[in-house]
Amino acid sequence: MNTLKEIIGILKIIGISIAGITFIILMLKVATEPEYKERYIKLTKHLLMATILITISLSLIDLPKQYYGSKVEIVDDIKTEATIKELKDKDCQDRETVNVNGRWYVVTDRGMKIAGLTDNDSLDNVTYVGFYSTEKVVENVCFLRPFSDCQGVTKGLFADIRYYRDSDGLIFSRDCTYSQYQNLKEEQRQKEQKEKEEQMKQQTQQQNSNNNGGGQ
């Protein structure tokens, strides 16, 4: 990182120095050879344009590193995938990231409220709007947006919401209706209950095994 900055700084200094010397020479030519004035002025304009473009290009090379930090590089698709994996716990804004079906999403909003107007309507953000049925409301919800859409200048401000996450950690689709959400919650409850019963069963079996072994 520091080496790259030093190289870019040296190239800028060399380029500006050469451009400055060339500019002085052209100005002297204009003064001493007025018959070629238009030609030298044209060359001077091209020189200034080239200097500006080169300086901007060298600055842009280093911009992604300054923005994202040392973990992100300008690389091919294969290395980019590895870089994203390194950033899976936090994004460039230090926000939580979540993996859903092999894709990474950023938690951009917390403590939000979603609701559906009818049983067939998908759950929408009603945090700042009061026109909804109080019987079809889910509170304290997080919004999940695509990782790649949340790393630009807008930080995901205009990125689509793909998933919601409720206070119990249940992640469900943005298109989910309230009734579908309730079904998912019931499935989650049954799954947790089953896991709890299975855990208790294993503990009981382990305890019985220990008791039998101790009796022998």
QUIKA-V899282 format. One record per backbone hydrogen bond with DSSP energy under -0.5 kcal/mol. CO is the residue of the C=O (numbers start at 0). NH is the residue of the N-H. E is the energy in kcal/mol with one decimal. If there is no record, write none. Layout:
CO:NH:E, CO:NH:E
This chain:
0:4:-1.9, 1:5:-2.3, 2:6:-2.5, 3:7:-2.6, 4:8:-2.5, 5:9:-2.4, 6:10:-2.6, 7:11:-2.2, 8:12:-2.2, 9:13:-2.8, 10:14:-2.7, 11:15:-2.8, 12:16:-2.3, 13:17:-2.6, 14:18:-2.5, 15:19:-2.5, 16:20:-2.5, 17:21:-2.6, 18:22:-2.2, 19:23:-2.0, 20:24:-2.2, 21:25:-2.4, 22:26:-2.2, 23:27:-2.2, 24:28:-2.2, 25:29:-2.2, 26:30:-1.7, 27:31:-2.4, 28:32:-2.8, 32:35:-1.9, 33:36:-1.6, 35:39:-2.2, 36:40:-2.4, 37:41:-2.0, 38:42:-2.1, 39:43:-2.2, 40:44:-2.1, 41:45:-2.0, 42:46:-2.2, 43:47:-2.3, 44:48:-2.3, 45:49:-2.5, 46:50:-2.4, 47:51:-2.2, 48:52:-2.4, 49:53:-2.5, 50:54:-2.2, 51:55:-2.3, 52:56:-2.5, 53:57:-2.3, 54:58:-1.6, 55:59:-2.3, 56:60:-1.5, 57:61:-0.8, 58:62:-0.8, 59:63:-0.7, 61:65:-1.9, 62:66:-2.1, 63:67:-2.9, 64:68:-1.9, 68:71:-1.1, 72:74:-1.1, 75:79:-2.1, 76:80:-1.8, 77:81:-1.4, 78:82:-2.2, 79:83:-2.4, 80:84:-1.7, 81:85:-1.5, 82:86:-1.1, 84:87:-1.3, 88:96:-0.8, 90:93:-2.2, 94:90:-1.4, 95:106:-2.9, 97:99:-0.6, 97:104:-2.6, 99:102:-1.5, 102:99:-3.1, 103:146:-2.3, 104:97:-3.0, 105:107:-1.1, 105:144:-2.3, 108:142:-1.7, 111:140:-2.6, 112:125:-3.0, 112:126:-0.6, 113:137:-3.0, 114:123:-2.7, 115:132:-0.5, 117:120:-0.7, 120:177:-0.6, 123:114:-2.1, 125:128:-0.7, 129:131:-1.5, 132:135:-1.6, 135:115:-1.5, 137:113:-2.6, 140:111:-2.7, 141:164:-1.8, 142:107:-1.7, 142:108:-0.8, 142:144:-0.5, 143:161:-2.5, 143:162:-1.6, 144:105:-3.3, 145:149:-0.5, 146:149:-1.6, 147:150:-0.8, 151:154:-1.0, 153:156:-1.3, 155:158:-1.0, 159:145:-0.6, 159:161:-0.6, 161:173:-2.0, 162:143:-2.6, 163:171:-2.2, 164:141:-2.7, 165:168:-1.8, 169:165:-2.2, 169:171:-0.5, 171:163:-3.0, 172:175:-1.5, 175:122:-2.6, 176:180:-2.4, 177:181:-2.3, 178:182:-1.9, 179:183:-2.3, 180:184:-2.3, 181:185:-2.1, 182:186:-2.3, 183:187:-2.5, 184:188:-2.5, 185:189:-2.6, 186:190:-2.4, 187:191:-2.6, 188:192:-2.4, 189:193:-2.6, 190:194:-2.5, 191:195:-2.3, 192:196:-2.5, 193:197:-2.5, 194:198:-2.3, 195:199:-2.4, 196:200:-2.4, 197:201:-2.3, 198:202:-2.2, 199:203:-2.5, 200:204:-2.5, 201:205:-2.5, 202:206:-2.4, 203:207:-2.7, 204:208:-2.3, 205:209:-2.1, 206:210:-2.4, 207:211:-2.7, 208:212:-2.0, 209:213:-2.0, 210:214:-2.0, 211:215:-1.4
